[in-house]
């Protein structure tokens, strides 16, 4: 089947360079829907438009939505790979294989650059700050469980006091054995740092080295008749033994390896990573992937390896894979740079390594089966609430897509609107939207709500592109589902996949009572909108107001439908309040910075972009402040003094 690109696309294709680089494909709204890299940009990008309908369905669905192609030329394929990783992380394109998580994974952070390092949980990894990082972990509870274990073996500091060694008394943690109390001189700086170094080695899987070091300290303390100190080392050895007895030796070579395998079922994919350190299976994590439908194993593995090791705190010298990947050579070059030493991607054919990969695959299958069972159970419960809500509101169709609106402000300042979306009874956070109120002055929630609704539904009407009926009304109807072909003989005339704000809601929920509902109805009449169900939910008595009904509807407190409405309303309130507080905090921070001589609007914006909060700016050293664009030493010194 032939395909003729749009004239504007053909012009781009004709002028593409033959250099290596990265290409970004955009839809009609200018959103990036796919990012790729190429050794030869012209050949690679043009290949998408060469008989796309003869390729898999994902390619032709992508091609149908492309309205613009941008490219960035690089000096090498390696540079293109690094840039591709960064752009996928930034844009999260829907046609790329990507980690199913819109938040950063947690890490254990050891502030090694400090005289008395602390052990923290963080979601931000900055390799330039001198700290040591371990992870990522997929569940924050697993991080805290690990830290609880660590603290029993290595009783590190958790307080924020300045450590001088001259305090009169230690805190309770010293008495219960969860701190070595350098604050009172019970442990010197050197002893404390040696303990934290052992903690880091333990997290790296070097348990034999850690055990030997602690045993040496124990023997030394006994020889010096320091029995209290010896007792602490004895307790550490016992706790360490309890942890390490569960670690399984899986490689006689005693090397560091990551073992990667994955399982797929009906469009879902789960990757399992085994972390082998010093020949022992130290731990494992699973990661769920999106966008894997119609992708081959090569593409799924390549995409995961690039995204995972772009964020990983440690790259081992060897990574075992279930199959060869086409990009192995360039990925190895990139990993060599990440690690600073040689890294090998290997597909084992037999022996213990092959068994390890098979075990990882089996774990991936079991994990995916378990996850799908959980998803199904959750969806069954959620859809039960949706069906109950349909009956309660006497709707002709189940409200599969619900939108809830809320307004937040403080005495009329920093007014914002929030839109949250629930589909099939579950939050769809990718469709949430924030609105900064532009046309309303003061605390007028009704007018602010109307502004938000106008902005949202005008965009929906423009996207719908429907002609009003004879009565001047617009009856908004759901779009065709993604990938469904229109009744046409022209293959380039497929119905485009709707964006989040081009989807027609089955139910619109207003946070408020009759007044807010009337304000919303006025906007719908003004825009000529019919066919969209609308209700108001008043919090005080949990009354539901429905247009055309004189009396409010009250559902039983035990009703799953009411609980669903409450979850949606509370989520809208949380989302709106969070945005409002961010604006308020920025305004307060800006006003404080404006009072400091030498800090004008440009430097203020640069400081906010670099540090994000007043506390972070206050904690920064003069040298760190000097890294901000446009900052001079005099201004940095003055800023530090006044803060």
C-alpha positions, 0 to 999 in steps of 0.5 A, spaced: 500 500 500 502 506 498 502 512 502 503 520 500 506 524 506 503 531 507 506 536 503 510 539 509 512 533 511 515 531 504 519 538 504 522 536 511 524 529 508 527 532 502 531 536 506 534 531 512 541 531 513 545 524 512 549 525 519 547 522 525 542 525 530 536 524 534 529 525 531 523 528 534 516 526 531 510 531 533 503 531 532 498 536 530 498 539 537 506 540 537 507 534 542 512 529 542 510 522 540 516 519 538 523 520 539 529 516 536 536 516 534 539 514 527 546 513 524 543 517 518 537 521 519 535 521 512 535 514 511 532 512 518 526 518 518 524 516 511 523 509 512 517 510 516 514 513 510 515 508 506 509 503 505 508 504 513 501 500 512 506 494 510 509 494 517 506 493 524 500 497 526 504 501 531 508 504 525 502 506 521 498 509 527 505 513 529 505 515 521 498 517 521 499 522 527 505 525 525 505 533 523 512 535 524 519 532 524 524 535 528 532 533 528 538 534 532 545 533 529 550 530 533 557 528 532 557 521 533 552 515 534 554 515 542 552 522 542 545 521 539 544 515 544 545 520 550 541 525 547 535 520 545 535 518 553 534 525 555 529 527 550 525 520 552 526 522 559 523 529 558 517 528 553 515 521 555 513 520 548 507 515 547 510 511 542 516 509 545 517 504 550 518 507 557 518 505 564 511 505 567 512 510 572 511 518 572 516 519 578 523 518 580 525 511 583 528 512 590 535 511 592 539 510 598 544 516 599 550 517 603 552 524 604 560 522 603 562 529 602 560 531 609 565 530 615 559 525 619 556 522 613 548 521 613 544 516 610 538 518 607 532 516 602 532 521 595 529 521 589 534 525 586 540 523 584 546 528 583 553 525 582 556 531 582 555 533 589 560 528 592 554 523 595 554 516 594 548 513 591 545 506 591 539 503 587 534 504 584 529 501 588 522 500 585 518 501 592 520 506 597 517 501 603 523 496 601 528 502 601 526 504 608 526 496 610 533 496 608 535 502 612 532 499 618 536 493 617 542 497 616 541 502 622 542 496 626 548 493 623 551 500 622 548 505 627 549 512 623 547 519 625 540 521 624 540 528 627 541 535 624 545 537 630 552 540 629 557 534 631 563 537 635 564 531 640 563 535 646 556 535 647 554 533 654 549 527 653 547 523 647 540 522 645 536 516 646 538 512 640 545 511 643 542 508 649 538 503 645 544 502 640 542 505 634 547 511 634 555 511 635 554 518 638 560 522 635 556 528 638 559 526 645 566 523 643 563 516 643 566 515 636 571 519 633 570 522 626 575 517 623 571 511 626 564 514 624 567 514 617 570 507 617 563 505 619 559 508 614 564 506 609 563 499 611 555 500 610 557 502 603 561 496 602 555 492 604 550 495 599 555 494 594 555 486 596 562 486 599 559 483 605 565 478 606 570 484 606 565 488 611 565 482 616 572 481 616 573 489 617 568 488 623 571 482 626 578 485 626 575 491 630 572 486 635 579 483 636 582 489 637 577 492 642 578 485 646 586 486 646 585 493 649 580 491 654 575 495 651 569 491 652 563 495 651 566 497 644 567 490 643 560 488 645 557 493 639 562 490 634 559 483 636 552 485 635 554 488 628 557 481 626 551 477 629 546 482 625 550 482 619 550 474 619 543 474 620 542 478 613 547 474 609 545 467 611 539 468 606 544 471 600 545 465 595 551 464 591 549 464 584 556 464 580 563 461 582 566 467 579 565 471 584 563 477 580 558 483 579 553 482 574 546 484 573 541 479 570 535 482 565 529 478 563 522 480 561 515 477 560 510 480 556 502 478 555 497 482 552 500 488 551 503 488 558 511 487 559 515 486 566 522 486 566 526 483 572 533 485 574 537 480 578 543 484 582 549 479 583 555 482 587 561 478 588 557 472 586 551 472 590 544 474 589 544 480 593 537 483 591 532 483 585 527 489 582 521 489 577 519 494 572 513 495 568 514 497 561 509 501 557 509 502 549 511 495 548 505 492 544 508 490 537 515 491 539 520 486 538 524 483 543 530 487 541 527 494 541 524 492 548 531 490 551 534 496 548 529 501 550 530 498 557 537 498 558 538 505 556 533 508 560 535 503 566 542 505 566 541 512 565 538 512 572 542 507 575 547 508 581 552 503 579 553 499 572 556 492 573 562 490 569 557 484 566 550 484 564 546 478 562 541 478 557 536 473 554 537 475 547 542 479 543 540 486 541 542 490 535 545 496 538 549 492 543 556 495 541 554 502 541 550 501 548 557 498 551 560 504 549 555 508 552 556 504 558 563 504 558 563 511 559 558 511 565 562 506 569 569 508 567 571 501 565 569 496 560 562 493 560 560 487 557 553 485 554 553 478 554 547 472 552 549 466 555 548 459 551 549 454 557 551 453 564 550 457 570 549 464 567 544 461 562 540 458 568 540 465 572 537 468 565 532 463 565 530 464 573 529 471 571 525 470 566 520 465 570 520 471 576 518 476 570 512 471 568 510 470 575 511 477 577 507 479 571 501 474 572 501 477 580 500 484 577 495 483 572 491 479 577 492 485 582 490 490 576 484 486 575 481 485 582 482 493 583 478 494 576 473 489 578 472 493 584 472 500 581 468 498 575 463 496 581 463 503 583 462 506 576 456 501 575 453 503 582 454 511 580 450 510 573 444 507 577 444 512 582 445 518 577 440 514 572 445 515 566 444 512 560 451 510 559 456 508 565 461 514 567 467 511 564 471 518 564 470 523 569 472 530 570 472 533 577 474 541 577 476 545 583 478 552 585 483 554 590 486 561 592 488 565 599 483 571 600 483 571 592 490 571 591 494 566 587 487 563 584 488 556 581 483 551 578 485 544 578 482 538 573 483 531 575 481 525 571 478 518 573 477 513 567 474 506 569 474 508 576 481 509 577 486 516 577 489 517 570 494 522 572 497 523 565 490 527 564 490 532 570 491 539 568 492 545 572 490 552 570 492 559 573 486 564 573 487 569 568 481 574 568 478 574 575 480 579 580 479 577 587 476 571 591 470 569 586 470 562 585 464 562 581 467 566 576 474 562 576 470 556 575 467 559 569 474 561 566 477 554 567 470 550 564 471 555 558 478 554 557 477 546 557 471 546 553 472 551 548 479 547 546 474 540 546 469 544 541 475 546 537 478 539 537 471 536 536 470 540 529 463 539 529 458 543 526 452 546 531 445 543 530 440 547 527 438 549 534 445 552 535 447 546 540 453 542 540 452 534 542 459 532 544 460 525 542 466 520 544 472 519 539 473 513 535 478 509 539 485 509 537 487 504 531 480 504 528 480 505 521 475 510 518 470 509 513 474 511 507 478 509 501 484 513 503 489 510 508 491 517 510 485 519 512 484 515 519 481 518 525 487 521 529 487 519 536 484 524 541 489 527 546 487 528 553 483 534 552 480 532 546 476 526 550 469 527 551 467 526 559 462 522 561 461 525 567 463 532 569 463 533 577 464 540 580 466 541 587 461 545 590 453 546 591 448 549 587 451 555 586 457 552 583 453 547 579 449 553 576 455 557 574 457 551 570 451 550 567 451 557 564 458 556 561 455 550 558 449 554 555 454 559 553 458 554 549 452 550 546 454 544 549 449 538 550 450 531 552 455 532 557 452 529 564 454 534 570 453 534 577 455 538 583 458 535 590 457 539 596 462 537 601 458 539 608 453 534 607 455 530 601 449 532 597 449 531 590 446 536 586 443 534 579 441 539 573 433 539 573 432 536 580 429 540 585 432 536 591 439 534 592 441 526 592 444 523 598 447 516 597 448 512 603 455 513 607 457 506 605 455 507 598 461 505 593 459 510 588 459 515 594 466 513 596 468 514 588 465 521 588 469 523 594 476 520 592 475 524 585 473 530 589 478 530 594 484 528 589 481 535 585 482 538 592 489 536 593 491 537 586 489 544 586 491 546 593 498 543 591 499 547 585 496 553 589 501 552 595 507 552 589 505 558 586 504 562 593 511 559 595 514 561 589 511 568 590 514 568 597 521 566 596 521 571 590 519 577 595 525 575 600 530 574 594 528 581 592 530 584 598 537 582 597 542 587 594 545 584 588 539 579 586 535 582 581 529 578 577 534 575 572 539 572 578 532 570 582 530 566 576 536 563 575 537 561 583 530 558 583 531 554 577 538 551 580 536 550 587 528 550 587 527 552 594 529 558 599 532 552 604 536 549 598 539 556 597 540 557 604 544 551 605 548 552 599 555 554 599 558 560 596 562 556 591 555 552 589 552 559 589 557 561 584 555 556 579 548 560 578 548 563 571 550 571 572 552 570 579 558 574 582 562 572 588 560 579 591 553 577 590 553 570 592 557 572 599 552 577 600 546 572 599 549 567 604 550 573 609 543 575 609 540 568 608 
